[in-house]
């Protein structure tokens, strides 16, 4: 737990360019730390201590949900380096999320999502509404609505979201037309 929190704080400081004190008072960072504590507490094998820690976690989680508007269930398996950049209206699923992910405000991810890879960035207002897999290094643009699997290193935009670029590759107009035809 402590190693994950340390990596979360380091990532948040790199992304937000804040001092440690500013990061500790950031509600997005606080939401991640409360999630880490709750996830750790529910996995603890000592029954009485686990129950006491969960009783401490519950009011913290309710406060964070109400104050920051961030909901991260303890069942989620999230790798280190999670950064909630802007913190209102964020709902993450209880599935598997990779390391070094960046989430901005208004991001809602369906509870049926299969997997989210490492280094995925969600722009403001992005939605994932079907049980899909999101590849490593993907960028989901602002207000994009993802309804299909996302390949590695893809840039997704639009409603419904479509691949406009795969980083490291240049997409010509024929590939973009095929992508749009497949989306419709």
Secondary structure by P-SEA (a helix, b strand, c coil): caaaaaaaaaaaaaaacccaaaaaacaaaaaaaaaaaaaaaaacccaaaaaaaaaaaaaaaaaaaaaccbbbbccccccccccccccccccccccccccbbbbcccbbbcccccccccbbbbccccccccbbbbcccccccccbbbccccccbbbbbcccbbbcccccccccaaaaaaaaaaac
